[in-house]
């Protein structure tokens, strides 16, 4: 609850518009007390979307298994969102895995379209979750030097990520698309969120809702799942057009070695 409270406070203090949280209902079944986190998110006026019941990887399961995992999550979301189906019918693929075969990808698109979903795309991500475990270890040890390293590297990775995505967008379209950012809730994320939001604003970022961002034509395959499958990420479109990627090495510390 401390983590989610700090996260909500950072978003509110920075006047970020309503931000989607994506739910795996199995976690609430495993830890019933965690339902309070979702209730706090909703009490702050923030919406929730479907991330499949168990965070199942579509590429490692049959289409039928995955479809069942998606629908299993729906009663919980309907309760939390007070039956506002249109609001909670945004879907984010676990592991961003949209099917390892054309048939599976087409099949899940047809299934989600039938159930009224739109896909919450990802245009910017820097693997923020990787910092949470080493932070917990370093915090427990009181290793302030390592925590400072984590702080600096976290912001550097975020900076690098937005610049990389912007370079792809400008190569493809000569403009900035509205970028959809993927992040996770964790202790270090909550600690760093005010500084992260300041960093994004210093890069000229203006925060908008998921719905507003995905009105852009770049996301048409995510918001109209009746269309035939195709590339839905900046990297995918670059590959589809046989364009060369810029040289890119993501800055990150040796997470596993820190504070052992």
JOSULUR-V975578 format. One line per field, one symbol per residue. ss: DSSP state (@ for helix, = for strand, . for the rest). psi: psi as a letter, one per 40 degrees, with the letter a starting at -180 (. if undefined). burial: + if it has 9 or more other ideal C-beta (glycine too) atoms within 8 Angstrom, else -. Layout:
BEGIN
ss->???
psi->???
burial->???
END
This chain:
BEGIN
ss->.@@@@@@@@@@@@.......===.@@@@@@.@@@@@@@@@@@@....===.......@@@..@@@@@@@@@@.@@@@@@@....@@@@.==..@@@.....@@@@@@@@@@@@@...==....=.....@@@@@@@@@@@@..@@@@@@@@@@@@@@@@@@@@@@@@@@@@@@.......=.....@@@@@@@@@@@@@@@@.......@@@@...@@@@@@@..........@@@@@@@..............@@@...
psi->dddddddddddddefhihhhhhhhddddddgddedddddddddeeiiiihfidefhhdeeiiddddddddddedddddddefegdddefhhhhhefheheidddddddddddddeeiihhihehhffdddedddddddddefgdddddddddddddddddddddddddddddefihihhhhhiihidddddeddddddddddeehhhiiddddeeiddededegeeiiiaheidddddddefihiihhhhhiigddehf.
burial->--++++++-+++-+----++++++++-+-----+--++++++-+-++++++++-+++++-+-+-+++-++-+++-+++-++---+--+++++++--+-+----++++++++++-+-++++++++++-+-+++-++++++------++-+++-++++++++++++++++++-+----++++-+--++++++-++++++++++-+---+--+--++----+-+++-+------+++-++++----------+----+--++-
END
